[in-house]
Amino acid sequence: MIARMTAHMTRFLPVRRCLFPAVILMGLASVPFASAQDASNWDGQTHSAARLIAGATSKNHDPAFLRAGIEIKLDPGWQTYWRDPGDSGAPPTFDFSGSENVKSVNVLWPAPERFPDGAGGNSIGYRNRVILPLHVVPTETAKRTALRLKLEYDACSNICVPIESNLVLNLSGDGAEDAAIERAEIRVPRPVALGQQVDAMRERVQAATGRNAAGESADQHREPLAILGLHRLPGDAHDRVVVDVAAPVGAPVDLFVEGPTPDWSLPAPQQSAADGAVRHFEFDLEGLPPDAKAEGAALTLTVVSGDDAIEVTAHLD
């Protein structure tokens, strides 16, 4: 039994678009399991649509998993949200509990972008189209696997529409969407240590193709992407946190910060200065839950620069 994954966020509107799970299940029953699918049908809404897509089996891991993905496409001017939506919005939630022969599902999050929320703040998420890669571990590798997902997400423009989609996909480990899923996986921030300097994109693309994203050879120099350190400084109303980020000179860089639990609501970091390849970001240490202690708290810091993205866990001093 797979635990339901939830997000402790309040949705904007009480309106809910509901499908009928019985119809979905009848559709599944009418399709022989021997004929696995490359993708589910699109569940089309007014300004968005969602579907499941199937990839190949990854056997170079323990345990082996089936590669799949949640694909969401949005009308121009509309967006949906990352796991931390920023100042407004709500992250998607995923319920795989109706799946068959599924031990676990790991949802991966490609690097997001920051955009104005229309109320003076910033939201974090995706525009146009996004694939959230899934690593599906079967309970028994020799048995058939059916992925059933109840997906809830917000599609937002000047208003937000909460959406519920019920999606079904049979997996065989040889789905035709593997290349699209792998491209989305390349966009997932790679976990690195504080101070570790690594060109995340180069390592991942070279591992798959032998060349980096720009087609450069392995010996060509590229400045690494890294979080060099973070410092807590005393302030008037709140302490202030400064984060030092190393990135290629002249390249756009953004930083996102998350607290140790979803009920932390830290403000979006703002870039304050740059010293060549080192950028300085700052944010006030506010938005903590009642009785939460800042000292020693583990923050998740995500840096995005072009097609590169890394993720660092760092503790406040």
C-alpha positions as CSV (number, residue, x, y, z in Angstrom):
1,M,0.0,0.0,0.0
2,I,1.4,3.3,-1.0
3,A,1.0,6.2,1.4
4,R,-0.9,9.2,0.0
5,M,1.4,12.2,-0.6
6,T,-0.2,15.4,0.5
7,A,0.8,19.1,0.8
8,H,-0.2,21.3,3.8
9,M,-1.5,24.2,1.7
10,T,-4.8,26.0,1.3
11,R,-6.3,26.1,-2.2
12,F,-7.6,29.4,-3.6
13,L,-11.1,28.4,-4.7
14,P,-13.6,25.9,-3.4
15,V,-14.5,24.9,-7.0
16,R,-13.5,21.4,-7.8
17,R,-13.7,19.7,-11.2
18,C,-14.4,16.0,-10.5
19,L,-14.1,13.1,-12.8
20,F,-15.7,9.7,-12.2
21,P,-13.2,7.0,-11.1
22,A,-15.7,4.3,-12.0
23,V,-15.6,5.3,-15.7
24,I,-11.8,5.3,-15.5
25,L,-11.6,1.9,-14.0
26,M,-14.1,0.5,-16.5
27,G,-11.8,1.8,-19.3
28,L,-8.9,0.0,-17.7
29,A,-10.8,-3.2,-17.5
30,S,-11.6,-3.1,-21.2
31,V,-8.0,-3.0,-22.2
32,P,-5.9,-6.2,-22.0
33,F,-2.9,-5.9,-19.7
34,A,-0.7,-7.5,-22.3
35,S,-0.9,-4.3,-24.4
36,A,0.9,-1.8,-22.3
37,Q,0.5,1.9,-23.2
38,D,3.0,4.7,-24.0
39,A,0.7,7.3,-22.5
40,S,-2.7,7.7,-20.9
41,N,-5.4,9.8,-22.5
42,W,-5.1,13.6,-21.9
43,D,-7.4,14.8,-19.2
44,G,-8.3,18.1,-20.7
45,Q,-9.5,21.0,-18.5
46,T,-10.4,24.6,-19.5
47,H,-6.8,26.0,-19.4
48,S,-4.7,22.8,-18.9
49,A,-4.4,19.1,-19.5
50,A,-2.6,16.2,-17.8
51,R,-1.6,12.7,-18.7
52,L,0.7,9.9,-17.6
53,I,3.6,8.8,-19.9
54,A,5.6,5.6,-19.9
55,G,9.4,5.0,-20.3
56,A,11.8,2.2,-19.9
57,T,13.0,0.1,-17.0
58,S,16.1,1.4,-15.3
59,K,18.1,-1.7,-14.3
60,N,21.3,0.1,-13.1
61,H,19.7,0.8,-9.7
62,D,18.9,-1.2,-6.6
63,P,16.0,-1.7,-6.7
64,A,15.2,-1.5,-10.5
65,F,12.4,0.9,-11.3
66,L,10.0,1.6,-14.2
67,R,10.4,5.1,-15.6
68,A,7.2,7.1,-16.0
69,G,6.1,10.7,-15.9
70,I,3.3,13.2,-15.2
71,E,2.9,15.6,-18.1
72,I,1.0,18.8,-17.6
73,K,0.5,21.3,-20.4
74,L,-0.9,24.8,-19.8
75,D,-2.4,27.6,-22.0
76,P,-0.3,30.6,-22.6
77,G,-0.3,32.9,-19.6
78,W,-1.1,30.1,-17.2
79,Q,1.1,28.3,-14.7
80,T,1.2,25.6,-12.1
81,Y,3.4,25.1,-9.0
82,W,6.5,23.5,-7.7
83,R,6.6,21.6,-4.4
84,D,7.1,25.0,-2.7
85,P,4.8,27.4,-4.5
86,G,6.2,30.6,-3.0
87,D,4.0,33.5,-1.9
88,S,0.8,32.0,-3.4
89,G,-0.6,28.9,-5.1
90,A,-0.5,25.3,-4.0
91,P,1.8,22.4,-4.9
92,P,0.4,19.4,-6.8
93,T,-0.6,16.4,-4.7
94,F,-0.4,12.8,-5.8
95,D,-2.4,9.7,-4.7
96,F,-1.1,6.5,-6.1
97,S,-3.0,4.3,-3.6
98,G,-5.2,2.6,-6.3
99,S,-2.2,1.3,-8.3
100,E,-1.5,-2.4,-8.8
101,N,1.8,-4.1,-8.1
102,V,3.4,-0.9,-7.1
103,K,5.7,-0.8,-4.0
104,S,6.6,2.9,-4.2
105,V,6.6,5.9,-6.5
106,N,9.2,8.6,-6.2
107,V,8.1,12.0,-7.8
108,L,11.0,14.1,-9.1
109,W,10.8,17.9,-9.5
110,P,12.5,19.6,-12.4
111,A,14.0,23.0,-11.7
112,P,11.3,25.6,-11.5
113,E,11.2,29.3,-12.3
114,R,10.1,32.4,-10.3
115,F,7.2,34.6,-11.6
116,P,5.1,37.5,-10.2
117,D,1.9,36.3,-8.5
118,G,0.0,39.5,-9.4
119,A,-0.3,40.5,-5.7
120,G,3.2,42.0,-5.2
121,G,4.8,38.6,-4.4
122,N,6.5,35.8,-6.3
123,S,5.3,32.3,-7.0
124,I,7.5,29.3,-8.0
125,G,6.5,26.8,-10.6
126,Y,6.2,26.0,-14.3
127,R,4.7,27.5,-17.4
128,N,3.7,26.0,-20.8
129,R,4.5,22.4,-20.2
130,V,6.3,20.3,-17.6
131,I,7.0,16.6,-17.1
132,L,7.4,15.4,-13.5
133,P,9.5,12.2,-13.7
134,L,8.3,9.1,-11.8
135,H,10.5,6.2,-10.5
136,V,8.0,3.4,-10.0
137,V,9.3,0.4,-8.0
138,P,7.1,-2.7,-8.6
139,T,6.2,-5.0,-5.7
140,E,7.1,-8.0,-7.9
141,T,9.1,-7.5,-11.2
142,A,7.5,-10.5,-12.9
143,K,3.9,-9.2,-12.4
144,R,1.9,-6.7,-14.4
145,T,2.0,-3.1,-13.2
146,A,-0.8,-0.5,-13.4
147,L,-0.3,3.1,-12.3
148,R,-3.4,4.8,-11.1
149,L,-3.0,8.5,-10.0
150,K,-5.4,10.9,-8.5
151,L,-3.7,14.2,-9.3
152,E,-4.7,17.6,-7.8
153,Y,-3.0,20.7,-9.1
154,D,-3.7,24.5,-9.5
155,A,-3.8,26.2,-12.9
156,C,-3.4,29.9,-12.4
157,S,-3.4,33.2,-14.3
158,N,-5.2,36.2,-12.8
159,I,-7.3,33.5,-11.0
160,C,-6.5,30.0,-9.8
161,V,-8.5,27.0,-10.8
162,P,-8.0,23.8,-8.6
163,I,-8.1,20.7,-10.8
164,E,-8.5,17.0,-10.1
165,S,-7.5,14.4,-12.7
166,N,-7.8,10.6,-12.4
167,L,-5.2,9.0,-14.7
168,V,-4.5,5.4,-15.5
169,L,-1.5,3.8,-17.3
170,N,-0.3,0.2,-17.7
171,L,3.5,-0.1,-17.5
172,S,5.7,-2.7,-19.2
173,G,9.2,-1.1,-19.0
174,D,9.4,-0.3,-22.7
175,G,7.3,2.9,-23.1
176,A,8.1,5.2,-26.1
177,E,8.3,8.3,-23.9
178,D,11.6,7.4,-22.3
179,A,13.6,10.2,-24.1
180,A,11.2,12.9,-23.0
181,I,11.3,11.6,-19.4
182,E,15.1,11.5,-19.5
183,R,15.2,15.2,-20.7
184,A,13.0,16.1,-17.7
185,E,15.3,14.2,-15.3
186,I,18.3,16.2,-16.5
187,R,16.4,19.3,-15.3
188,V,16.0,17.8,-11.8
189,P,18.4,19.6,-9.4
190,R,21.3,17.3,-8.4
191,P,22.0,16.9,-4.6
192,V,25.5,18.2,-3.8
193,A,27.2,19.1,-0.5
194,L,27.6,22.6,0.7
195,G,30.8,24.1,-0.9
196,Q,31.0,21.3,-3.5
197,Q,31.6,22.8,-6.9
198,V,30.1,20.8,-9.7
199,D,28.8,21.5,-13.2
200,A,25.7,19.5,-12.7
201,M,24.4,19.7,-16.3
202,R,27.8,18.7,-17.8
203,E,28.1,15.6,-15.6
204,R,24.5,14.4,-16.3
205,V,24.5,15.0,-20.0
206,Q,28.0,13.7,-20.5
207,A,27.1,10.5,-18.7
208,A,24.3,10.0,-21.2
209,T,25.8,11.3,-24.4
210,G,29.6,11.9,-23.9
211,R,29.1,15.7,-24.6
212,N,27.6,18.5,-22.5
213,A,24.5,20.5,-23.2
214,A,26.3,23.1,-25.4
215,G,28.2,20.4,-27.4
216,E,31.5,21.3,-25.8
217,S,34.2,18.6,-25.3
218,A,34.9,17.4,-21.8
219,D,38.2,19.3,-21.5
220,Q,36.7,22.8,-22.2
221,H,36.5,24.9,-19.0
222,R,33.2,26.0,-17.5
223,E,32.8,27.7,-14.2
224,P,31.0,25.4,-11.7
225,L,27.7,25.9,-10.0
226,A,27.9,25.8,-6.2
227,I,26.6,27.1,-2.9
228,L,29.8,28.2,-1.1
229,G,28.2,29.0,2.2
230,L,25.4,30.7,4.2
231,H,25.7,33.2,7.0
232,R,23.2,34.3,9.6
233,L,23.4,38.0,10.5
234,P,21.5,39.9,13.2
235,G,18.7,42.2,12.1
236,D,16.3,44.7,13.6
237,A,13.0,42.7,13.4
238,H,14.4,39.4,12.1
239,D,17.8,37.9,11.5
240,R,19.0,37.9,8.0
241,V,20.5,35.0,6.0
242,V,23.1,35.6,3.3
243,V,23.9,32.8,0.8
244,D,27.0,32.9,-1.4
245,V,26.4,31.2,-4.8
246,A,29.1,30.5,-7.4
247,A,27.9,30.4,-11.0
248,P,29.2,31.2,-14.6
249,V,29.9,35.0,-15.0
250,G,27.0,36.7,-16.7
251,A,24.6,33.8,-16.5
252,P,21.2,34.2,-14.9
253,V,21.0,32.7,-11.5
254,D,18.1,32.1,-9.1
255,L,17.9,30.7,-5.6
256,F,15.0,29.0,-3.8
257,V,14.9,28.2,-0.1
258,E,12.8,25.7,1.8
259,G,12.5,25.0,5.5
260,P,12.8,21.6,7.2
261,T,9.0,21.1,7.1
262,P,6.2,22.4,4.7
263,D,4.8,24.7,7.4
264,W,7.9,26.9,7.1
265,S,7.2,29.9,4.9
266,L,10.5,31.6,4.2
267,P,10.5,34.6,1.9
268,A,12.0,34.4,-1.5
269,P,15.8,35.2,-1.5
270,Q,16.8,38.4,-3.4
271,Q,20.1,38.9,-5.1
272,S,21.9,41.7,-3.4
273,A,25.4,41.8,-5.0
274,A,27.9,40.0,-7.2
275,D,31.6,39.5,-7.0
276,G,32.5,38.2,-10.4
277,A,31.4,34.5,-10.4
278,V,30.0,34.8,-6.8
279,R,26.5,36.1,-6.3
280,H,25.1,37.0,-2.9
281,F,21.4,36.3,-2.0
282,E,19.6,37.5,1.1
283,F,16.4,36.8,2.9
284,D,14.9,37.6,6.3
285,L,14.5,34.7,8.7
286,E,10.7,35.0,9.1
287,G,7.7,32.8,8.3
288,L,8.7,30.1,10.8
289,P,6.0,28.0,12.5
290,P,5.2,28.8,16.2
291,D,7.9,27.5,18.6
292,A,10.2,26.6,15.7
293,K,13.9,27.1,16.4
294,A,16.0,28.6,13.6
295,E,19.4,27.5,15.1
296,G,20.4,24.2,13.6
297,A,17.5,24.0,11.2
298,A,18.1,22.2,7.9
299,L,17.4,24.4,4.9
300,T,17.1,23.1,1.4
301,L,18.7,25.5,-1.1
302,T,18.0,25.1,-4.8
303,V,20.1,27.0,-7.3
304,V,19.0,27.3,-11.0
305,S,21.2,28.8,-13.7
306,G,20.1,28.2,-17.3
307,D,19.9,24.4,-17.7
308,D,22.0,23.7,-14.6
309,A,20.5,23.1,-11.2
310,I,21.8,21.8,-7.9
311,E,20.2,21.2,-4.4
312,V,22.1,21.7,-1.1
313,T,21.0,20.9,2.4
314,A,22.6,23.3,4.9
315,H,22.1,24.0,8.6
316,L,21.7,27.4,10.1
317,D,24.3,28.4,12.7
